[in-house]
């Protein structure tokens, strides 16, 4: 079953390779979507794919790259915007 999820990660998540690491993990899991930095210091992303892969990504978002310090991961239903691959978008 394919679904789409929107995530917002807060904490120390900018300047620690969070976007690139998220892109790599999403690609490993076979997900499509995007990730970007937000002006408020958070990182947001939308991912689409297998439900189990989305669960694994959500779990990984709580750990992130080594220097990150996540304080919260918000999850909502995604818009399911069609994207090929998993891209890093320009900051919001």
Secondary structure, DSSP 8 states (H G I E B T S, - for coil): -EEEEEEEEEEE-SSSSHHHHHHHHHHHTT-EEEEEE-TTS-EEEEEEEEHHHHHHHHHHHTT-STT-EEEEEEEEE------SSEEE----
